[in-house]
Amino acid sequence: MLKKSFLFISVFSCLSTSTWAEENTPIKEIIWLQSYTPPFHIAKNEDAPQGGICDNLTEQLINEIDDVKHTRLIVPQERINKYLNEGQNICFPCVIHKKVNNHLFNYSTPTTVYPPFNIITTKELAPELSNKHGSPIKLINLLADPSYVYGQAAARKYTDKINTIIENTTAHHKASLSWSSENESQAVISRLSHGFLDYSIDYPFMSDYFVKHSKFKNIVSLAIEEDNREYVLGAVGCAANAPNNFAKQAISKINKALKNKVLNSEKYQQSQQFWLKQSFPEFNSHFKQQVLPITEQPTAELASTSHLSKD
């Protein structure tokens, strides 16, 4: 009996030691996923020298975290879950921050603030939608209105509340989904601009981007009643089911870099203002109150945007 107990304890001890060693082996690589979704990710050009909303963030994190290999991988949005489920060592720089980690992601501290979701439609149709369904738009009534065609990127998700409203209205069964792997967001905007869709749901800065940086000049955004949040926090998310305790280790490195350098970086703050401030006038105040406090440094005024494009 004593021998059996000793054997059990020895085996248990070996397994525990093996598990501990596996979970605490330093990670060697972070794979940074990005999708075909401007303005979150775009190539640098004269109109956007800092890249997209999440590009400067990714670049600075790669530069600050110098003890691991970094790989950037561009994938269609609908394939992101595939990489998550496969348990690869991936982090995604453009997720919505949650206070509690879940089965998909461990979350970094907040990295930015987005405005709430809006209706995206055309200049021609906007007055009609507002007259019929209010200002702000009552989303549940609009989605249930068979007079208009709703569309979205196939992989697009919103808040739990908005997702539930979509799923419980006739729009869910008649929605026109865009499956383009090249640029899901542009596919929806193109169909809106040409009248194949009547409206979609997205952030208001999406309409700003396509009006300024594409041929689709007739796109506008309208506030919706069901998303009355003041702001939405962004974050980095790392794959929760990756082996070797990857997510915990990666987020620890990311949070340290955010706190020590990135969030207070003038270039990073300017990159966020460039894309977000026009359709979100409260950006600066929310950024200072909700994002900068984690740096535990005196909150300085955000960098001036006087030199940025005002087109």
N, C-alpha and C positions, 0 to 999 in steps of 0.2 A: 504493500500500500504506500509506504514511504517512497519507494522507488518511482511508482507511478506519479505521485504528487510532484516529486522532484523533476521528473521528465516533463510534466505538464508546465511547471513553472519555467523550466529552461526553454521549452518551445515558445511559450507565451512571451518570455523575455526577448527571445530572438526576433519574433514577429514584431514586437513593439519597437525594438531597436531599429529593425529594418524599415518600418513605417516612418519612424521619427527621422531617420537618415534621408529617406526619399523626400519627405515633406520639407526638409530643411536644406536640401542641396541647392546651392545658389543657382538661379536661373541664368541661362546663357544667351537667350535671344527673346526679343519682343517683336512680333509681327504686327505692324500697324496697318489695319484695314482702312481703306477709303473707298467710297462709292462714286458713281457717276451722278452726283447731285450738286451742281452749282446752285448757289454760291458757297456751299460748304467746302467743296474742293474744286479748285480750278487752276489751270496753268497760269503762272505769273505772266503778265503782259503790261502794256503801257497804261491801260485803264485800271488794272489791279496789281500793282507791283508787289504787294504783300501776299498775293495768292488769295485763296478763299478763307472763309471764316475760321476753319479748323487747320489750315495749312501752316500758319506761323506758329500756332500752338504745338503742332506735331514736330516742326523743325526745331523749336527751342527745347522741347523735351528730349529729342534725340541728341542734341548737342550737350545738354546738361547731364544726361544719364550715360556716362561714358564707360561703364563697366560691363555692358552687355552689347551683343550684336543687335543692330536694328535693321529690319526689312520692311519696306513699304509695298503694299500689295493693293492694286486697284481691282475691285470686284463689283459685279452688279449688285444692287441693293438686296435683291431677293436671295442672294447666295450668302449673305452675312450669317444668317442662322445656320447654314450648313457648316461653316467654319467653326461657329460656336459649339455646335453639337458634336463635332469631331474631336473636340478637346484640344485644339491647337493653341499654341502660346500667342493668342491674339489680343490686341487692345484696339478699341475703336474710339477715336477722339471726339465724336459728335453724338453723345447720347444724352438723354434727359436725366438729370441727377435725381437719385432717390436716396432717402436717408438710410434705408435698410438694403443690404445686398440681397440678391435673389438667385434663382437657379441659373440665370444667364450671365449676370455681371456682378463683379465687385466694383464699387463706384469710388472715384476719386473725390476729393473735395470739389466744390463748385468752381468752374472755370470761366463762366460767362453768364449773362442773363439775356434771354430772348423775350420778345413780346408774346402775348397770347395769340392763339390761332385766329385767323380771319377767313371769311369767304373770299375766294379769288374768282373774279368774273371779268367781264368786259365793260368798258366805258359806256357802251350803248345799252347794256342790259342792267347796269347797276341801279339807275333810278327806278326802274320797274320793280326790281327785287325789293328795294327799300320801301317803296310805296305799298307793295303788297304784303311784305312780311316784317316791316318795322325797321327802326334804326336805333340800336343795333338789331341786326337780323335775328329773328327767332328761328334758330336752326331746325328745331324739330318740325316746325310748320313748313319750312322750305323743303326739307328732305322728303316730306310727305306729299308735296305738291307735284302731281304728275305732269304739270305743264313744262317742267324744266328737267334737263338731263344732267345728272351728277356724274362726275368722274374723278378718278384718283389713280396714282401709281399703285400697281398691284401690291407692292410690299409696304405701302404707307400705313402707318398707325398714328393714332392721336391719343388724347387723354382717355381714360377708362370711360368717363361720362360721354364723350363724343363718340367713341367706338360703339357704346351701347345704343346710343340714339340712331346711329347709322344702321346697326344690325337689326333694329326693331322698327324700321320704316321701310316703305316700298322702295326707297332709293337703293337699299342694300341689294335687292333682287334685280334691279334694273341698272345698277351702276355700270358705267363704262370704265373698265380697268385697262391701264396702259402697262404692257409687259416689256417695253423697250429695254434692252440691256445696255444701250449706249448712253442714254441720258433720260432717265425716267421722268424727272421733273420737267425737262424741256418738252417731252412728248405730250404731257398733259397741257402745258401752256400753249403749245402749238395748236392743239385741238380746240382749246378754248378760243384762241385768237381767230381761228377760221370758222367758228360757229358749230363745230361738231359736238362740243359740250357747252353747257350753260354756266356751270360753276364747279369749283372744287374747294377744298379746305387746305390751308397751309399758313405759314407765317407771312405777315405782310411784307417782310423784306424780300420774299421771293418775287413778288410783283415788281418791286423796285429794281431788282437785278435784271429781270427780263426787259423791262421798259428801257433801262439805261444801256444794256449790253447785248441786245439782240434786236431783231426786226419786229418783235411783237410789242408794239407801242400802245396797244389799246387795252392793256391789262390793268385792273385796279383791285383794291382790297376793301372789304367792308367788315366792320366789327360784328361779332356774333354775341348774342345774349348769354349763351350757355358756356362761354369761356370768359368769365369776368375776373380772372386772375390778374394781378398787377404785373407779374413777370413769371418766366419759366427758367429754372436754373439748368445750365448745361454742365457736363462733366465728361471725364474719360471713363470708359467702361472696359474692364479686362475679363476674359473668359473664366467664369466661375468653375467650370468642370475640367479645366486644363490640369494635367498632372503636376506633381512636384510642388503643390501649394503655389502655383504660378501666380494666380490673381492677387493673392495677399502680398507676395513679394514685389510684383510689378507695381501695384498701387502704392506700396510704401515708398518705392523709388520715385514714382510720379508725384506723390504728394510732397515729398521733400524738395523736388525740383520746382514745383509750383510755388511753394512757400518761399524758398530761398531766392528765386530769380524770376521765373516766368511771369507771374501775375503782376509784378511791379515793373515789368519791362515796358518801356515806352513804345517799342515796336509792336508788342503784343496788344497793348491797349489801343493803339492807333488802328491796328488791323480790325479790332472789334468795332470801334466807332465807325470806321469806313463803311461797314456793311449794315450795322444795326441802328445807328443813331437817327437816320433820316425818318424811318417809320416808327421809331421808338424814342421819342424825345426824353423820356425819363431814364434812358440807358445809363448815363453817368452816375446819377444818384443811386440807382439800384446796384450798379457794379460796385460802388464804394461801400455800400451798406451790406451787401450780400456775399460778395466775392473777396474783396480785399481784407476784411478782418482776419481771415485765417493766416495771413502773413505775419500777424502780431507785430506789425510795424506801423508807425504813424501813417494815417491815410492821407496821401498827397493828392492834390488835384490831378484829375486825369489829364493826360497830355492834350494840348490844344490841337484841334483839327483844322486850323485855319489854312494849312498848306494842302489839305486833302481836296480831292475833286468834289465840286459842288454841282456837277451836271445833273 
